[in-house]
Amino acid sequence: MFNRDIIAAFEQKETPFFYYDLQLLQATIDNALTEADKYKFHIHYALKANFNERVLQIIQESGIGADCVSGNEVLKAVETGFSPDKIVFAGVGKADKEIIAALHHDIFAFNVESVQELCVIGDLAKKEGKVAKVALRINPNVDAKTHKYITTGLDENKFGIKTWELNECLDVIRNFDSLELIGLHFHVGSQVVDLNVFKSLCVKVNEFNNWFDERGYRLKVLNVGGGLGVNYTDPDGDPIVDFKRYFEIFDQFLERKGEQEVHFELGRALVAQSGSLISKVLYVKNGIKKHFLILDAGMTELMRPALYQAYHKIEHLSAKQLSEETRDGSVNYDVVGPICESTDCFGKEVELPESKRGDLIAIRTTGAYGEVMASKYNLRDEIRYVYSDEIV
Ligand SMILES: *Cc1c(COP(=O)(O)O)cnc(C)c1O
């Protein structure tokens, strides 16, 4: 991903910053759309993965819809130019003002997460003189086989409506003229790499689809959520996920009745590989047992390692500038940030070329859940970012 020219350009910039490869982003989106179009599948982009201005603009221009998890994300999507009839709104705790804002924009669907929320949306829509289109987010009790902190589809998780509450949901919907049931929604977790998980999800969706059909509800939309994982260990070998196989699985295993539409909510898979966090070595600490590289980027720029023990590939960019002969040996470093927390660590015992103050380091696959989670903790600088078309 990084040739000599790019690295030379990085040398001139103040670090740390997020680097976005907009060409790779475009190629990823194009590939996802091509594969989804084969089956007329609809894609919504999960804004929470990355709402950087230009990243969002490129995705919006591609014609993809938006998947929002807050009222401000709904407003941001509308502002960016996403068509409201392609915006879905999920989240376990939608506040009244967020619901009202979404009603005013006549969004495509509320993904409703509880019976009580259904009543609140019904009430608010009635007051606003609107009909809210709702999809029921069902918790299918499917194990996403991912990290427990990013699993969402198990009975023990806070998300979604439990299957024994579905009759009650139908009662509520019948009671409100201001509610229109348009479909079902599922989202089992994030960074799912075992595609069998999606086969299991299809089997569950088919059961629920039948359940509703038997009760006279021919639903227009089956929204199967997102969660498709990316390759964190080999970002260059595997820069675009296998969308072909992913959509094939749904085509093969998901039963559609009549004109039923299938919707997806992809976040990470669309944006993760196009981002890298570029940082410089501030200090090298050599201990007896441990060697530390202290970077100028920390958990305030990239929280995933501290938050869910996430792995990111760490690459020594300055060494790439040198020829093989002039490189020194390698050292196992604990690569850490400057923040006053022991969890502020990007990787332990990472084998890297012997490093010195000022060397450039790339932390890869940070286009998703990177910049968006940045914080001001320790009164850190405002986050910086650089786009590929600005430097080459
Ligand atoms: C976060 C989220 C997504 C996107 O998840 P990815 O793992 O980034 O694809 C989709 N749908 C809902 C409801 C979400 O909360």
The ligand as a MOL file (V3000), in Angstrom:
LIG
                    3D

  0  0  0     0  0            999 V3000
M  V30 BEGIN CTAB
M  V30 COUNTS 15 15 0 0 0
M  V30 BEGIN ATOM
M  V30 1 C -22.6140 -1.6140 13.7850 0
M  V30 2 C -23.7860 -2.0890 13.0610 0
M  V30 3 C -23.6670 -2.5370 11.7490 0
M  V30 4 C -22.3480 -2.6170 11.0070 0
M  V30 5 O -21.5060 -3.5780 11.5460 0
M  V30 6 P -20.1440 -3.9530 10.7990 0
M  V30 7 O -19.5800 -5.0390 11.6300 0
M  V30 8 O -19.2880 -2.7520 10.7970 0
M  V30 9 O -20.5000 -4.4070 9.4190 0
M  V30 10 C -24.8110 -2.9350 11.0960 0
M  V30 11 N -26.0180 -2.8930 11.6990 0
M  V30 12 C -26.1640 -2.4660 12.9670 0
M  V30 13 C -27.5100 -2.4420 13.5670 0
M  V30 14 C -25.0620 -2.0660 13.6860 0
M  V30 15 O -25.2220 -1.6570 14.9480 0
M  V30 END ATOM
M  V30 BEGIN BOND
M  V30 1 1 1 2
M  V30 2 1 2 3
M  V30 3 2 2 14
M  V30 4 1 3 4
M  V30 5 2 3 10
M  V30 6 1 4 5
M  V30 7 1 5 6
M  V30 8 2 6 7
M  V30 9 1 6 8
M  V30 10 1 6 9
M  V30 11 1 10 11
M  V30 12 2 11 12
M  V30 13 1 12 13
M  V30 14 1 12 14
M  V30 15 1 14 15
M  V30 END BOND
M  V30 END CTAB
M  END
